[in-house]
């Protein structure tokens, strides 16, 4: 029996704490870089590269036996296929906004164990926010108010066509935001009722936000109600719905999921 087989995995709480620590530290690096560089593509590209190197290096030190999927790393599935523990990270979510100097960008760190999302953290450094799946406060599950309707956050560049169907059933107000972590934390914080996306994403976009949302008691699925896949050879994910359970059920009823 190998040493790896005789050593127990870290606890979920330990992994969530590490995700938070590394998201926060990567965010600090990005803030320093932002303050030392002029806005533009060079800042964006350097932020992507520097954050990737720092975060992947830190995971190699803290969890040397684990596999890693990073947006800025190799997309070859062979090194991670069948991995018991897989970290899925977006070192700089919303890199174009980071390059321009806005605050809608973040760092995502998530862990999948045997295909199941178990822990994660999202940092929004320019807003001074960092949240992890183990310590995030629970969200109260209140039903949809038929008179007030729903406030839904959507992509600035790719608003979902499904909004028309929702608007036929409820009054709907949309709030456009950039970056998946920013939109998901808006649901966690109660600023919006749901995050709906159908323009396509990747696992590094939604893994950490999904972990935090699930930790808060929200439901995170595809638009047809199926679970999000994690650890697939192809990390593409077509659509996403994040909402508290009562709202999630009401939206799926309208969308036919």
C-alpha positions, 0 to 999 in steps of 0.5 A: 500500500502506497503512502498516498493510500494510507494518508487520509484526505483533508477534511472538507472544512480544511479544503474550504479554508485552503480555497479561501486562503489561496483565493484571497492571496491570489487576489492580493497579488492581483491588486498589487499588480493592478496598482503597479500597471496601466489599464489595458490588455498588457495588465489583463494578460499579465494578471492571467499569467501571474495569478495562474502561476501563483495559484497553481504553484501554491496548490502544488505545495499544499496539495501535491497529490491533487490534479488541477484544471486551470483556465490558463493551464493545459486543456489536455484531459489526460493528466486529470482524467480519473483523478480522485481530487481535482482542483478547478480554478479560474485565477482571474475571472473577468480578466477584461474588467480587471484590465480596464480597472473595474471591480467586477472580477475575481478569483475562483478556487474549487475542489471536486472529489470523485466527480462531486463538488465539495468545496470552494471559495470566491474572492472579489478583491476589488470589493474586499470580499472573499467567501468560502463554501464552509463558512458562508451564511445560509440564505433564507428560502423565501418564495416568489412574490407574484407582484414584485416578481424576480430580479435576475442577474445576467451577462452584460454581453450575452443576456439569455433568451429565456428571459422572455419566457420568464417575463411572461410569467412574472414581472422581471427586472434584470441586472447586468453584471460581468464575471460569474463569481460577481453574479453568484455572490449577488444571489448569495447576498440577496441583492438579486433573486437568481442568476440565469445564464445560457451563453455557455461557460466552462467549469472554471467559471462556475465551480467555485461560485457553485460551491459557495452557493450550495454552501449557502443553501442555494440550488445550482443546476443546468436550466433543465434542472440537471446537475452541473458536470465537473471533472469532464474531459470537455469542461464546457457547460452550456447553461446555469441557474443559481437561486434559492430553492423556492425561486429555482423551482418557480423558474424551472416550472416556467422553463419546463425543466 
